[in-house]
Amino acid sequence: MTEIVNTAPKFVRVLSGEARPDNKSVALLLGTEAMEKFGLEFDVGVAPAVIAALASLVGKATEDMPREERPTTQALQTTGMAFGLNDHGQPGIILSLEGGGEIALALTLSDLPTLREMIDNTLEAEELARKH
């Protein structure tokens, strides 16, 4: 890990957020257990990477916890999706999020058969649930 110059406190809640189009940024107001409030501002270009990094690290921080002890996490609601290949032939999915943001996920070609199987299994389970 890189050297940490300033360490923020542990945040336990998101109090609010706002888009700042004039500044090309997004801002969050976060709270600590001691009810302190801190504002963080992110350039719109780095925000999707911050989201992805946090999601990845949460997985690492909770992977050894028994499933019943893992904290409940809030899902990001998608409003649309696009699939394609970049200039290097690498597949990817762009998820449009509620509120207008997007997250681009790069995949490997070897991931595609697994992704197809997972989608097929989900659709089959949903169809079975509808019939019962």
C-alpha positions as CSV (number, residue, x, y, z in Angstrom):
1,M,0.0,0.0,0.0
2,T,1.2,3.5,-0.7
3,E,2.2,5.9,2.1
4,I,-0.8,7.5,3.8
5,V,-0.2,11.2,4.5
6,N,-3.5,12.1,6.1
7,T,-5.9,9.5,7.6
8,A,-9.6,10.2,7.7
9,P,-11.7,8.7,10.4
10,K,-13.8,5.6,9.9
11,F,-17.1,6.6,8.2
12,V,-20.2,4.7,9.2
13,R,-22.9,6.4,7.1
14,V,-23.4,8.4,3.9
15,L,-25.4,11.5,4.9
16,S,-25.9,13.1,1.5
17,G,-24.3,13.6,-1.9
18,E,-24.4,16.0,-4.7
19,A,-23.3,16.4,-8.3
20,R,-21.2,19.4,-9.0
21,P,-21.3,19.9,-12.8
22,D,-19.6,23.3,-12.8
23,N,-16.6,21.7,-11.0
24,K,-16.8,18.3,-12.8
25,S,-17.0,16.5,-9.5
26,V,-19.2,14.7,-7.1
27,A,-19.3,15.2,-3.4
28,L,-20.3,13.1,-0.4
29,L,-21.1,14.1,3.1
30,L,-20.1,11.2,5.4
31,G,-20.6,10.6,9.1
32,T,-18.6,8.9,11.8
33,E,-19.9,7.0,14.9
34,A,-19.1,10.1,16.9
35,M,-21.6,12.0,14.7
36,E,-18.8,14.1,13.1
37,K,-19.4,15.1,9.5
38,F,-16.8,15.1,6.7
39,G,-17.1,16.1,3.1
40,L,-15.2,14.3,0.3
41,E,-15.0,15.5,-3.3
42,F,-14.1,13.4,-6.3
43,D,-13.3,14.4,-9.9
44,V,-15.9,12.7,-12.1
45,G,-13.1,10.8,-13.9
46,V,-11.9,9.0,-10.8
47,A,-15.3,8.4,-9.2
48,P,-16.1,5.1,-11.0
49,A,-12.7,3.7,-10.1
50,V,-13.2,4.7,-6.4
51,I,-16.5,2.8,-6.5
52,A,-14.9,-0.3,-8.0
53,A,-12.0,-0.1,-5.6
54,L,-14.3,0.1,-2.6
55,A,-16.4,-2.8,-3.8
56,S,-13.4,-4.9,-4.3
57,L,-11.9,-4.1,-1.0
58,V,-15.1,-4.7,0.9
59,G,-15.0,-8.3,-0.6
60,K,-11.5,-8.8,0.7
61,A,-12.4,-7.3,4.2
62,T,-15.4,-9.6,4.6
63,E,-14.3,-12.8,2.8
64,D,-13.3,-14.6,6.0
65,M,-16.4,-13.7,7.9
66,P,-19.2,-16.3,8.2
67,R,-21.9,-15.4,5.8
68,E,-24.4,-14.6,8.6
69,E,-22.0,-12.1,10.1
70,R,-21.4,-10.1,6.9
71,P,-22.9,-6.7,6.9
72,T,-25.9,-6.1,4.6
73,T,-24.8,-4.0,1.6
74,Q,-26.9,-1.7,-0.5
75,A,-27.0,-2.7,-4.2
76,L,-26.4,-0.1,-6.9
77,Q,-29.6,0.2,-9.0
78,T,-29.0,0.0,-12.7
79,T,-31.2,1.7,-15.3
80,G,-29.5,0.3,-18.4
81,M,-26.5,-1.6,-19.8
82,A,-24.4,-1.8,-22.9
83,F,-22.0,-4.6,-23.9
84,G,-19.1,-4.3,-26.4
85,L,-15.5,-4.6,-27.2
86,N,-12.8,-2.0,-26.7
87,D,-10.2,-1.1,-29.3
88,H,-8.0,-4.1,-28.1
89,G,-10.8,-6.6,-28.4
90,Q,-11.4,-6.8,-24.7
91,P,-15.1,-7.3,-23.8
92,G,-16.8,-5.0,-21.3
93,I,-20.1,-4.0,-19.8
94,I,-21.1,-0.4,-19.2
95,L,-23.8,-0.1,-16.5
96,S,-26.0,3.0,-16.3
97,L,-26.9,3.8,-12.8
98,E,-29.9,5.5,-11.2
99,G,-29.1,9.2,-11.1
100,G,-27.2,9.1,-14.5
101,G,-23.8,7.8,-13.6
102,E,-22.0,4.9,-15.4
103,I,-19.6,2.2,-14.4
104,A,-17.5,0.4,-17.0
105,L,-16.4,-3.1,-16.2
106,A,-13.7,-4.7,-18.2
107,L,-13.9,-8.5,-18.6
108,T,-11.7,-11.2,-20.1
109,L,-12.8,-13.3,-23.0
110,S,-12.5,-16.3,-20.7
111,D,-15.1,-14.8,-18.4
112,L,-17.8,-14.8,-21.1
113,P,-18.8,-18.5,-21.0
114,T,-19.2,-18.2,-17.2
115,L,-21.2,-15.0,-17.5
116,R,-23.5,-16.6,-20.1
117,E,-24.1,-19.6,-17.8
118,M,-24.9,-17.4,-14.9
119,I,-27.3,-15.3,-16.9
120,D,-29.0,-18.5,-18.3
121,N,-29.3,-20.0,-14.8
122,T,-30.8,-16.7,-13.4
123,L,-33.3,-16.6,-16.3
124,E,-34.3,-20.2,-15.8
125,A,-34.8,-19.7,-12.0
126,E,-36.9,-16.6,-12.6
127,E,-39.0,-18.5,-15.1
128,L,-39.5,-21.4,-12.6
129,A,-40.5,-18.9,-9.9
130,R,-43.0,-17.2,-12.1
131,K,-44.7,-20.6,-12.9
132,H,-45.2,-21.4,-9.2
